[in-house]
Amino acid sequence: MALLKELDEAHVELEPSLLQPFKGEPRPREWLELRFADSNEACLVADLDGDVVGFIWCKSQAAPVLPAFIQEPLLVVGDLVVREALRGRGIGRALLEAALSWGRARGLSRAQLTVFQRNERALSFYSELQFRPLSVVLMRDL
């Protein structure tokens, strides 16, 4: 749970106009149980001497049901986090490679993820691993 809290705090810092700090547990137990029960989702962890130091959450997801979209499911990476003190040591890369392997084992051929525009370190990391921009989400106050 400490890594979820670290992840959420980083997201709030990146986009405080959209996200607010959690008051209590970062994810309710029921939410976690639903994720772990779904065979189309996976939470892969990095372990260092019995201590979870990183994780990646991914799932197989159908393409949007629109005529223009190629109707092939894809791997969606929801979250990737490594304990701040251990970043830059290849843990995130290993987790992402494990998630890509998980997707390939399920017959998926494409992977997708979202990153906050201001998260330059993540954008650089994913670019190095051959992810490319696909679309841009724009927002404004009313």
C-alpha positions as CSV (number, residue, x, y, z in Angstrom):
1,M,0.0,0.0,0.0
2,A,2.9,2.3,0.6
3,L,3.8,2.2,-3.2
4,L,0.1,3.0,-4.1
5,K,0.3,6.0,-1.8
6,E,3.6,7.1,-3.3
7,L,2.1,6.8,-6.8
8,D,-1.0,8.7,-5.9
9,E,0.9,11.5,-4.2
10,A,3.1,11.8,-7.4
11,H,0.0,12.1,-9.5
12,V,-1.5,14.7,-7.3
13,E,1.7,16.7,-7.5
14,L,1.7,16.5,-11.3
15,E,-1.9,17.5,-11.7
16,P,-3.3,19.2,-8.5
17,S,-6.1,20.9,-10.5
18,L,-7.5,17.4,-11.4
19,L,-6.5,15.1,-8.5
20,Q,-6.8,15.5,-4.7
21,P,-4.9,13.8,-2.0
22,F,-6.4,10.6,-0.6
23,K,-7.8,10.6,2.9
24,G,-7.2,7.1,4.1
25,E,-6.1,4.0,2.1
26,P,-5.1,4.7,-1.4
27,R,-7.4,1.9,-2.8
28,P,-10.3,0.3,-0.9
29,R,-9.9,-3.4,-0.2
30,E,-12.9,-4.2,-2.4
31,W,-11.4,-2.4,-5.4
32,L,-8.2,-4.4,-5.0
33,E,-10.1,-7.7,-4.6
34,L,-12.0,-7.0,-7.9
35,R,-8.7,-6.3,-9.7
36,F,-7.0,-9.5,-8.4
37,A,-10.1,-11.6,-9.3
38,D,-10.2,-10.5,-12.9
39,S,-8.2,-12.9,-15.1
40,N,-7.8,-10.1,-17.7
41,E,-5.8,-8.0,-15.2
42,A,-2.4,-8.6,-13.7
43,C,-0.4,-6.9,-10.9
44,L,3.3,-7.9,-11.3
45,V,5.7,-7.0,-8.5
46,A,9.4,-6.4,-8.1
47,D,10.7,-7.9,-4.9
48,L,14.0,-7.1,-3.1
49,D,14.8,-9.3,-0.2
50,G,11.1,-10.0,0.4
51,D,10.1,-6.3,0.2
52,V,7.9,-5.1,-2.7
53,V,9.8,-2.2,-4.3
54,G,7.7,-1.8,-7.4
55,F,4.7,-3.0,-9.3
56,I,3.0,-2.7,-12.7
57,W,-0.8,-3.0,-13.2
58,C,-1.9,-4.1,-16.7
59,K,-4.9,-5.7,-18.4
60,S,-6.2,-7.0,-21.7
61,Q,-8.8,-4.7,-23.0
62,A,-11.0,-4.8,-26.1
63,A,-10.6,-2.1,-28.7
64,P,-13.3,0.6,-28.9
65,V,-16.3,-0.7,-30.8
66,L,-16.2,1.8,-33.6
67,P,-15.9,0.9,-37.3
68,A,-12.6,2.7,-37.7
69,F,-10.8,0.8,-35.0
70,I,-9.0,-2.5,-35.8
71,Q,-10.9,-5.0,-33.5
72,E,-7.9,-6.5,-31.7
73,P,-7.6,-6.4,-27.9
74,L,-4.6,-4.6,-26.5
75,L,-2.5,-4.5,-23.4
76,V,-3.3,-1.5,-21.3
77,V,-0.7,-0.5,-18.6
78,G,-2.5,1.3,-15.8
79,D,0.2,1.9,-13.3
80,L,3.9,1.5,-13.0
81,V,5.7,2.6,-9.9
82,V,9.1,1.9,-8.3
83,R,10.1,3.1,-4.9
84,E,11.6,6.5,-5.4
85,A,15.0,5.6,-3.8
86,L,15.4,2.7,-6.2
87,R,14.5,4.4,-9.5
88,G,17.1,4.3,-12.3
89,R,18.3,0.7,-11.5
90,G,16.3,-1.1,-14.2
91,I,13.4,-2.2,-12.0
92,G,10.8,-0.3,-13.9
93,R,12.2,-1.6,-17.2
94,A,12.0,-5.2,-15.9
95,L,8.5,-4.7,-14.7
96,L,7.4,-3.3,-18.1
97,E,9.1,-6.1,-20.0
98,A,7.3,-8.6,-17.8
99,A,3.9,-6.9,-18.5
100,L,4.7,-6.9,-22.2
101,S,5.5,-10.7,-22.0
102,W,2.2,-11.2,-20.1
103,G,0.3,-9.5,-22.9
104,R,2.2,-11.5,-25.6
105,A,1.4,-14.7,-23.8
106,R,-2.3,-13.8,-24.1
107,G,-2.0,-13.2,-27.9
108,L,-2.0,-9.4,-27.6
109,S,0.1,-7.5,-30.2
110,R,-0.1,-3.8,-29.0
111,A,0.4,-2.0,-25.7
112,Q,-1.0,1.3,-24.6
113,L,-0.6,3.6,-21.6
114,T,-1.2,7.1,-20.5
115,V,1.3,9.5,-18.9
116,F,0.7,13.0,-17.5
117,Q,2.3,15.5,-19.9
118,R,4.4,17.0,-17.1
119,N,5.9,13.7,-16.1
120,E,9.0,14.2,-18.3
121,R,10.9,11.3,-16.7
122,A,8.2,8.8,-17.5
123,L,7.8,10.2,-21.0
124,S,11.5,9.7,-21.6
125,F,11.5,6.2,-20.1
126,Y,8.6,5.1,-22.3
127,S,10.1,6.7,-25.4
128,E,13.3,4.7,-24.9
129,L,11.1,1.6,-24.8
130,Q,9.6,2.4,-28.2
131,F,6.3,3.8,-27.0
132,R,5.2,6.8,-29.2
133,P,2.5,9.5,-28.7
134,L,-0.8,8.4,-30.0
135,S,-3.2,11.2,-29.0
136,V,-3.4,14.2,-26.8
137,V,-6.1,14.9,-24.2
138,L,-6.8,18.6,-23.7
139,M,-8.5,20.1,-20.8
140,R,-9.7,23.6,-19.7
141,D,-11.7,25.2,-16.9
142,L,-15.2,26.4,-17.7
